[in-house]
Amino acid sequence: MFLASHANKELRGYKLCISFALLSLILVQVVNCILAVEPAYSMFQRSGALITVFGVLAEFYSSRLQSVLYGTSEIDVAALEYVKAQPKWFKYRLQIAHTVVVVGTLIWGFGDLPFK
């Protein structure tokens, strides 16, 4: 019971970070359209910083989840059952977080180039 509640807490943090990473790309553009403070390419480039931060946080939650599930050297039946009950994307969670960090970094560094 404790394992499942602790793992669910880490998984919830992971999902929240991935969601915020994807939403930040949209929200920054919407806010910029309403306020018209900066050129569109500048705000797109700045949204890459937010995507990168949320991607790094997702990696953090993913590694904490990994240590909760596989932290002991003993085979834990509860951990195996928890992993089996998760959706198909669950085993790719760390790769998804890495991809979000890489994409966010590329947008942050080169996000103005498509607009020039």
C-alpha positions in Angstrom: 0.0 0.0 0.0 2.8 2.4 0.9 4.7 1.6 -2.3 1.7 2.4 -4.5 0.8 5.6 -2.8 4.4 6.8 -2.9 4.9 5.8 -6.5 1.6 7.5 -7.5 2.8 10.7 -5.9 6.0 10.6 -7.9 4.1 9.7 -11.1 1.7 12.5 -10.5 4.6 15.0 -10.3 6.0 13.6 -13.5 2.8 13.9 -15.4 2.3 17.5 -14.1 5.8 18.5 -15.3 5.3 17.0 -18.8 1.9 18.7 -19.0 3.3 22.1 -17.9 6.2 21.7 -20.4 3.7 21.3 -23.3 1.3 23.9 -22.0 4.1 26.5 -21.6 4.7 26.6 -25.3 1.1 27.5 -26.0 0.5 29.8 -23.0 3.5 31.9 -23.6 2.3 32.5 -27.2 -1.2 33.3 -26.1 0.0 35.8 -23.5 2.2 37.4 -26.0 -0.6 37.8 -28.5 -2.8 39.4 -25.9 -0.1 41.8 -24.5 2.0 42.1 -27.7 5.1 42.9 -25.6 7.7 41.1 -27.7 8.1 39.8 -31.2 6.6 36.3 -31.6 10.0 34.6 -32.3 11.4 36.1 -29.0 8.6 34.7 -26.9 8.8 31.3 -28.7 12.5 31.2 -27.9 11.8 32.1 -24.3 9.2 29.3 -23.9 12.1 26.9 -24.6 13.6 27.8 -21.2 10.3 26.9 -19.5 10.1 23.6 -21.5 13.6 22.8 -20.5 13.0 23.5 -16.8 9.8 21.3 -16.7 11.6 18.6 -18.6 14.4 18.5 -16.0 11.8 18.4 -13.3 10.1 15.5 -15.1 13.5 13.7 -15.2 13.9 14.3 -11.5 10.4 12.7 -10.7 11.1 9.9 -13.0 14.4 9.0 -11.3 12.7 9.3 -7.9 10.0 6.9 -9.1 12.7 4.6 -10.3 14.3 4.5 -6.9 11.0 3.9 -5.2 10.2 1.0 -7.4 13.6 -0.6 -7.8 15.6 0.9 -4.9 16.1 -2.3 -3.0 18.1 -5.3 -4.1 15.3 -7.6 -3.2 12.6 -8.5 -5.7 9.4 -6.7 -4.6 6.2 -8.2 -5.7 4.3 -5.0 -5.0 6.6 -3.0 -7.3 6.3 -5.6 -10.1 2.5 -5.5 -9.8 2.5 -1.7 -9.8 4.6 -1.6 -13.0 2.4 -4.2 -14.7 -0.7 -2.1 -14.0 0.7 1.0 -15.6 -0.1 2.1 -19.2 2.2 1.3 -22.1 4.0 4.6 -22.1 5.1 4.1 -18.5 8.3 2.2 -19.5 9.3 5.1 -21.8 8.9 7.9 -19.2 12.6 8.7 -18.9 13.0 8.8 -22.6 10.0 11.2 -22.9 11.5 13.5 -20.2 14.9 13.5 -22.0 13.2 14.3 -25.3 11.4 17.2 -23.7 14.7 18.6 -22.3 16.4 18.3 -25.7 13.5 19.9 -27.6 13.2 22.7 -25.0 17.0 23.4 -25.2 16.8 23.5 -29.0 13.9 25.9 -28.9 15.6 28.0 -26.3 18.8 28.2 -28.3 17.6 28.3 -31.9 13.9 29.3 -31.6 14.4 32.6 -33.4 15.9 31.1 -36.5 12.7 29.9 -38.2 11.3 33.4 -38.0 14.2 35.2 -39.6 
